[in-house]
Amino acid sequence: MSMFSRRSFLMAAGASTALTAACGNGVGSTGASTIDARVDSTRDYLFNRYPGTADLEAKAQGVLWMPLITKAGFFLGGAYGKGALRIDNITVDYYSATQANVGLQIGAQQYAHALFFMTEDALSTFRRSAGWSAGADMEYALNDKGGNLSAETLTALDPVIAIVFGQSGLIVGATLEGTKYTRIIP
């Protein structure tokens, strides 16, 4: 007999996500204007640090910007943040991102990420879903040895390209798999 039932796992994951949300990453406390300001700042940071990503945005059908994700864990872990979906750099919807997991983990981390929807089909599937989960089929962009990241290093055929970044550059080995995105009203 297993130590955790599905019900206890879901309860623990929900509690972990709620505790992570309670950490208060500062996003959403004053609504849409706060999220938009953080998205603008995050977008500027990414484009200044990795100029080639501006070309990637120009080729994308839309971009989901998640300016601040707080991830914490002590055996049970979770992550939470809020962001905005932009089409032609105009906010069309707001989303929350949640993630819960179990495993050997201790600590906390904050980072930002952006999902570039490269096809109209990928974007419309995301927007139509009640809660879209990031899967293993996403392509992750990583910097090269010179610290450069450009649209040329990415496969334009991938429907969704994820870039995970933070104050110290890209987080190598970071994954968004299992993150659930849900439309919200800030």
Secondary structure, 3 states (H helix, E strand, C coil): CCCCCHHHHHHHHHHHHHHHHHCCCCCCCCCHHHHHHHHHHHHHHHHHHCCHHHHHHHHCCEEEEEEEEEEEEEEEEEEEEEEEEEECCEEEEEEEEEEEEEEEEEEEEEEEEEEEECCHHHHHHHHHCCCEECCCCCEECCCCCCCCCEHHHCCCCCCEEEEEEECCEECCCCCCCCCEEEEECC
